[in-house]
Structure formats: C-alpha cells, structure tokens
Amino acid sequence: MNSWQAWNNRLLIALLLGAASAQALAAPVLSVSATPNPAVLGSTVDLSVLIADVSDLYGYQFSLSFDPGVLRATGVTEGAFLGSGGNTVSGYGSIDNTTGAVSFVYNTLVGPSAGVSGGGALAHIRFDVIGVGTTPLTFSDALFLDSRLGEVAVRIESTPLQAVPEPGAYLMLGVGLVGLAALRRRRIG
C-alpha cells in the first residue's frame, strides 16, 4: 500500500469515527404525539409525551401548557417507557384548566438500578376539545436525570394541536350554501 492509499484510509477511518461520535452525542428528543390531530370539537384527544434516543434515563419531570380556550385537561397517566426498567413512582402536581397547564408531571425508577435507554412514551395526557383553533403545546420545568442523578440534556420539539369543528357542521354549511345558490337562481330566473 502506498502512502497516498494509507493516508486516504486514515482519513476515511477518522471521518467514520467522527460521524459515529457525533451520532452518539446527539441530544435525546422530547416530543408529543396527539391522537387524533387535527382533533374534532367535542371529542377527546390522547397526547403521548415521547422521548427518543435517550441513554440511562432514571427520572424526569416537566410541565406542559396549552390554550384553555381549545383544550381541557382531564387526566395524566404513566407511559410504559421508564417502567420497562423496573418499579417506578409517578404522578403530577396539578391540572389548571383556567391558565392551561399540567404542572410537574414526574416519574422515577425506585432503588439502585441502571436507567432506561432508547425511546418510548413517558406519559399520556388526556384532553377534551372544547374550542376550535390551534394550540401550542409548550414544555417548561423540564428536568431529566440519569442513574447517577446527573442531568440529561434533552432537545424539545414543540408540535401544535389543531382543533376543528365537527364534520356535521361542514355538511350543514355546505347544504346552506347550496340552498342559497338555488334561491338566488330562482330569483334571477
């Protein structure tokens, strides 16, 4: 192997190692997934709070705000992700539908153990859709800890939820417009 090929091979190895370490250093992602989205006025929405690409997660807390003119929070339950690592303790501080906040949702493993790695659902929050519009779903007070109780840096992705009128309302609007068009034709003819 000549010196040019050896240098080329070293460069390729360095690039591959650099790409692998950059992927390993990527921050875990906290996001939400609403079912259904868009939501229909008068229906119920299940919001899953998701984590992806986390290593050694032992416990967490967060608060979530929303538009109280569009949604009304009715409950919080534990997701399956952290519980896959052993016994957990979970809960939440409060639901305030006047200001639009679910405060201090938390979950932690109990006892000495390694944290959980990978991704999945941390929590599920149930909402009633009480208005039409788009509401941001905004995280605050976020704290994620590993099994040594060191902070885990997490990147937060925010996804708005859209609430739309019932499909029957669109049907009635369409029928009304057809009726108005027919009435207008009658007057013209």
Sine and cosine of phi, psi and omega as CSV:
sin_phi,cos_phi,sin_psi,cos_psi,sin_omega,cos_omega
0.00,0.00,0.78,-0.63,0.00,-1.00
-0.99,0.16,0.14,-0.99,-0.08,-1.00
-0.91,0.41,-0.53,0.85,0.03,-1.00
-0.90,0.43,-0.70,0.72,0.02,-1.00
-0.92,0.40,-0.64,0.77,0.02,-1.00
-0.89,0.45,-0.69,0.72,0.01,-1.00
-0.90,0.43,-0.67,0.74,0.02,-1.00
-0.87,0.49,-0.68,0.73,0.02,-1.00
-0.90,0.43,-0.67,0.74,0.03,-1.00
-0.89,0.45,-0.64,0.77,0.03,-1.00
-0.90,0.43,-0.70,0.72,0.02,-1.00
-0.88,0.47,-0.69,0.73,0.02,-1.00
-0.89,0.45,-0.68,0.73,0.01,-1.00
-0.89,0.45,-0.66,0.75,0.03,-1.00
-0.90,0.43,-0.68,0.73,0.02,-1.00
-0.90,0.43,-0.68,0.74,0.04,-1.00
-0.91,0.42,-0.63,0.77,0.04,-1.00
-0.90,0.44,-0.67,0.74,0.03,-1.00
-0.91,0.42,-0.65,0.76,0.01,-1.00
-0.91,0.41,-0.66,0.75,-0.01,-1.00
-0.95,0.31,-0.54,0.84,0.06,-1.00
-0.90,0.43,-0.63,0.78,0.05,-1.00
-0.92,0.39,-0.62,0.78,-0.01,-1.00
-0.92,0.39,-0.48,0.88,-0.03,-1.00
-1.00,-0.01,-0.04,1.00,0.02,-1.00
-0.88,0.48,0.70,-0.72,-0.03,-1.00
-0.95,0.32,0.60,-0.80,0.12,-0.99
-0.87,0.50,0.42,-0.91,-0.07,-1.00
-0.89,-0.46,0.78,-0.62,0.11,-0.99
-0.98,-0.20,0.79,-0.61,-0.04,-1.00
-0.54,-0.84,0.06,-1.00,0.05,-1.00
-0.80,-0.60,0.44,-0.90,0.11,-0.99
-0.68,-0.73,0.88,-0.48,-0.03,-1.00
-0.98,-0.19,0.69,-0.72,0.05,-1.00
-0.81,-0.59,0.90,-0.43,-0.10,0.99
-1.00,0.07,0.30,-0.95,0.11,-0.99
-0.60,-0.80,0.94,-0.33,0.23,0.97
-0.97,0.24,0.49,-0.87,0.01,-1.00
-1.00,-0.09,0.46,-0.89,-0.03,-1.00
-0.98,-0.19,0.70,-0.71,0.04,-1.00
-0.78,0.63,0.76,-0.66,0.00,-1.00
1.00,-0.01,-0.06,1.00,-0.02,-1.00
-0.99,-0.16,-0.02,-1.00,0.05,-1.00
-0.93,-0.37,0.64,-0.77,0.03,-1.00
-0.88,-0.48,0.74,-0.68,0.12,-0.99
-0.98,-0.21,0.86,-0.51,-0.01,-1.00
-0.96,-0.27,0.88,-0.48,0.07,-1.00
-0.99,-0.11,0.79,-0.62,0.10,-1.00
-1.00,-0.08,0.87,-0.49,-0.16,-0.99
-0.91,-0.42,0.52,-0.85,0.14,-0.99
-0.85,-0.53,0.59,-0.80,0.03,-1.00
-0.71,-0.71,0.57,-0.82,0.12,-0.99
0.86,0.51,0.65,0.76,0.02,-1.00
-0.98,-0.19,0.52,-0.85,0.07,-1.00
-0.86,-0.52,0.75,-0.66,0.14,-0.99
0.87,0.50,0.69,0.73,0.04,-1.00
-0.98,0.21,0.84,-0.54,-0.04,-1.00
-0.95,-0.30,-0.55,0.84,-0.01,-1.00
-0.28,-0.96,0.30,-0.95,0.00,-1.00
-0.40,-0.92,0.25,-0.97,0.20,-0.98
-0.48,-0.87,0.45,-0.89,0.10,-0.99
-0.30,-0.96,0.31,-0.95,0.17,-0.99
-0.87,-0.50,0.45,-0.89,-0.02,-1.00
-0.74,-0.67,0.77,-0.64,0.05,-1.00
-0.93,-0.36,0.42,-0.91,-0.06,-1.00
-0.45,-0.89,0.19,-0.98,0.02,-1.00
-0.99,0.14,0.91,-0.41,-0.03,-1.00
-0.95,0.31,-0.13,0.99,0.11,-0.99
-0.99,0.12,-0.23,0.97,-0.02,-1.00
-0.94,-0.35,-0.64,0.77,-0.08,-1.00
-0.82,-0.57,0.44,-0.90,0.15,-0.99
-0.76,-0.65,0.89,-0.45,0.00,-1.00
-0.96,0.29,0.69,-0.72,-0.03,-1.00
-0.85,-0.52,-0.24,0.97,0.00,-1.00
-0.02,-1.00,0.36,-0.93,0.02,-1.00
-0.74,-0.68,0.74,-0.67,0.08,-1.00
-0.76,-0.65,0.37,-0.93,-0.01,-1.00
-0.95,0.31,0.65,-0.76,0.13,-0.99
-0.99,0.13,0.19,-0.98,-0.10,-1.00
-0.99,0.12,-0.26,0.96,-0.17,-0.98
-0.87,0.50,-0.86,0.52,-0.10,-1.00
-0.93,0.37,-0.56,0.83,0.02,-1.00
-0.90,0.44,-0.30,0.95,0.04,-1.00
-0.93,0.36,-0.20,0.98,0.01,-1.00
-0.99,-0.14,-0.02,1.00,-0.01,-1.00
0.66,-0.75,-0.31,-0.95,0.00,-1.00
-0.94,0.35,0.60,-0.80,-0.02,-1.00
-0.74,-0.67,0.28,-0.96,0.18,-0.98
-0.81,-0.58,0.79,-0.61,-0.05,-1.00
-0.66,-0.75,0.24,-0.97,0.04,-1.00
0.18,-0.98,-0.28,-0.96,0.05,-1.00
-0.44,-0.90,0.38,-0.92,-0.03,-1.00
-0.96,0.28,-0.86,0.51,-0.04,-1.00
-0.30,-0.95,0.31,-0.95,0.17,-0.99
-0.90,-0.44,0.83,-0.56,0.02,-1.00
-0.85,-0.53,0.99,-0.16,-0.02,-1.00
-0.99,0.14,-0.08,1.00,0.10,-1.00
-0.98,0.21,-0.71,0.71,0.01,-1.00
-1.00,-0.09,-0.27,0.96,-0.02,-1.00
0.99,0.16,0.88,0.48,-0.02,-1.00
-0.54,-0.84,0.67,-0.74,0.23,-0.97
-0.93,-0.36,0.92,-0.39,-0.17,-0.98
-0.98,-0.20,0.66,-0.75,0.16,-0.99
0.78,0.62,0.84,0.55,0.18,-0.98
-0.95,0.32,0.77,-0.63,-0.05,-1.00
-0.65,-0.76,0.34,-0.94,0.08,-1.00
-0.29,-0.96,0.65,-0.76,0.04,-1.00
-0.54,-0.84,0.52,-0.85,0.16,-0.99
-0.95,0.33,0.40,-0.92,-0.02,-1.00
-0.91,-0.41,0.77,-0.64,0.05,-1.00
1.00,0.02,0.14,-0.99,-0.03,-1.00
-0.97,0.26,0.90,-0.45,0.05,-1.00
-0.31,-0.95,0.26,-0.97,0.10,-1.00
-0.96,0.29,0.43,-0.90,0.08,-1.00
-0.97,0.23,0.02,-1.00,-0.03,-1.00
-0.99,-0.17,0.63,-0.78,0.00,-1.00
-0.87,-0.49,0.48,-0.88,0.03,-1.00
0.88,-0.48,-0.76,-0.65,-0.02,-1.00
-0.34,-0.94,0.36,-0.93,0.03,-1.00
0.27,-0.96,-0.23,-0.97,-0.06,-1.00
-1.00,0.08,0.82,-0.57,0.08,-1.00
-1.00,0.08,-0.66,0.75,-0.06,-1.00
-0.41,-0.91,0.31,-0.95,0.09,-1.00
-0.80,-0.60,0.76,-0.66,0.02,-1.00
-0.86,-0.51,0.78,-0.62,-0.03,-1.00
-0.98,-0.21,0.68,-0.73,-0.01,-1.00
-0.77,-0.64,0.53,-0.85,0.25,-0.97
-0.99,-0.11,0.67,-0.74,0.04,-1.00
-1.00,0.02,0.91,-0.41,-0.10,-1.00
-0.92,-0.40,-0.08,1.00,-0.01,-1.00
-0.49,-0.87,0.15,-0.99,0.00,-1.00
-0.96,-0.29,0.66,-0.75,0.02,-1.00
0.56,-0.83,-0.14,-0.99,0.02,-1.00
-0.92,-0.40,0.75,-0.66,0.02,-1.00
-0.87,-0.50,0.76,-0.64,0.15,-0.99
-0.94,0.33,0.53,-0.85,0.11,-0.99
-0.91,-0.42,0.97,-0.25,-0.20,-0.98
-0.91,-0.40,0.79,-0.61,0.04,-1.00
-1.00,0.05,0.56,-0.83,0.15,-0.99
-0.52,-0.85,0.10,-1.00,0.03,-1.00
0.79,0.61,0.50,0.87,-0.07,-1.00
-0.98,0.21,0.77,-0.64,0.06,-1.00
-0.60,-0.80,0.83,-0.55,0.00,-1.00
-0.83,-0.56,0.76,-0.66,-0.08,-1.00
-0.84,-0.55,0.56,-0.83,0.10,-1.00
-1.00,-0.04,-0.04,-1.00,-0.09,-1.00
-0.93,0.37,-0.24,0.97,0.09,-1.00
-0.99,-0.11,0.15,0.99,-0.03,-1.00
0.90,0.44,0.44,0.90,0.14,-0.99
-1.00,0.04,0.52,-0.85,-0.04,-1.00
-0.95,0.30,0.68,-0.74,0.06,-1.00
-0.97,-0.23,0.86,-0.50,0.03,-1.00
-0.96,0.29,0.77,-0.64,-0.05,-1.00
-0.79,-0.61,0.72,-0.70,0.09,-1.00
-1.00,0.01,0.75,-0.66,-0.07,-1.00
-0.97,-0.24,0.81,-0.59,0.10,-0.99
-0.96,-0.29,0.79,-0.61,-0.01,-1.00
-0.97,-0.25,0.74,-0.67,0.02,-1.00
-0.81,-0.58,0.83,-0.55,0.03,-1.00
-0.96,0.27,0.39,-0.92,0.08,-1.00
-0.93,-0.36,0.73,-0.68,0.01,-1.00
-0.96,-0.29,0.75,-0.67,0.07,-1.00
-0.92,-0.38,0.76,-0.64,-0.07,-1.00
-0.86,-0.51,0.33,-0.95,0.05,-1.00
-0.91,0.42,0.27,-0.96,0.06,-1.00
-0.88,0.47,0.57,-0.82,0.03,-1.00
-0.84,0.55,-0.52,0.85,0.03,-1.00
-0.87,0.49,-0.54,0.84,0.03,-1.00
-0.91,0.41,-0.63,0.78,0.06,-1.00
-0.91,0.42,-0.66,0.75,0.01,-1.00
-0.88,0.47,-0.70,0.71,0.01,-1.00
-0.90,0.44,-0.63,0.78,0.04,-1.00
-0.89,0.45,-0.68,0.73,0.01,-1.00
-0.89,0.45,-0.70,0.72,0.03,-1.00
-0.89,0.46,-0.66,0.76,0.03,-1.00
-0.89,0.46,-0.66,0.75,0.02,-1.00
-0.92,0.40,-0.64,0.77,0.05,-1.00
-0.89,0.46,-0.68,0.74,0.03,-1.00
-0.88,0.48,-0.67,0.74,0.03,-1.00
-0.90,0.44,-0.65,0.76,0.02,-1.00
-0.89,0.45,-0.68,0.74,0.01,-1.00
-0.90,0.43,-0.68,0.74,0.02,-1.00
-0.89,0.46,-0.64,0.77,-0.01,-1.00
-0.92,0.40,-0.65,0.76,0.03,-1.00
-0.88,0.47,-0.64,0.77,0.00,-1.00
-0.89,0.46,-0.66,0.75,-0.02,-1.00
-0.94,0.34,-0.56,0.83,-0.02,-1.00
-0.96,0.29,-0.67,0.74,-0.09,-1.00
-0.97,0.23,0.00,0.00,0.00,0.00
